[in-house]
């Protein structure tokens, strides 16, 4: 069983919280809420997405890089993670 399937309940819970934050952000924009409050909502949603990313990435690293016995597979996975991080950090 993959780490995503194993952690599905926890990950979906995080995702649903993020969806709630995004919905609250949309409602705040619709209601012409003060820009400072909108910025706080944006920061909260971004932080929640970052937390989800780190949760999945941590499990991925543990299962597909650290625990991988085959050196060539481990190298490919490491390169794939680095490419992903370069895109994510932009």
N, C-alpha and C positions, 0 to 999 in steps of 0.2 A: 504494500500500500504506500502510495507516495505521501510525502509530508503535507501536501496541500489537502489531499483527501482525508488524511488523518486529523488535520487541524481545521477541517471545514466548518464545524460549528463555531469555533472561536473566530475564524476569519470572517465568516458571514455576519457574525455579531458586530465586529468592527466595521464592516462595510455598511451595515444598516445604520450604525451611528453616524457614519460619514454622510450617508444619504440624508439623514435627518438634519445634519449641519448644513448641507447644500440647500435643502428645502428651506431652512430658516434664513439662509443668505438670500435666496430668491424672494422670500416674503419680505425681508428687510428692504431689498431694492424696490420691490413693488410698492411698499409703504413709504418710500422716500425717507427712510431712517437716516439719521446723521451719518456722515461719511466715516467718522471715527468708529462708530459701532459696526459699520459694514466692514471696515478694515480688520476689526477684531474677529468678526465672523470668518473672513477670508483666511486669516492667520490660523484660526482654530481648525478649519477644514484642511488647510495645507498640512498642519501638524498631524492631524489624524491620518491623512493619506501617507505621510512620511512614516508614521508608526506602523501602518499596515505593510508598507514596502519593507521596512526593516524586519518585521516579523517573518514575512515570507522569505526574504533574502537570508536571514539567519538560519532558518531551517534548510534552505537550499544549500547554503555553504556547508552546513554540517553533514548533510546527506549525500550531496553530489560532488563535493570537493574534498573535504577532510576525510570522510569515510571511504572514498573511492580507492580501491586497491590498484586499479589499472592506471599507471602513470600517464599514459597518453590520454585517457578519458579525463583524468584529473586536470591535465594541462588544458584540454579543450574547454572544460567547464570553467576553469579559472579565467581563460580568455573571454569566454562568453559573459561571465559576470563583470569583468572589467569593461567590456564594450557596453553592457547595460548601464553600469555606473556612469560611464562617460556621457551617455545620453540623458540619464536621470539628473545628473548634477548641472547640466547646462541651464 
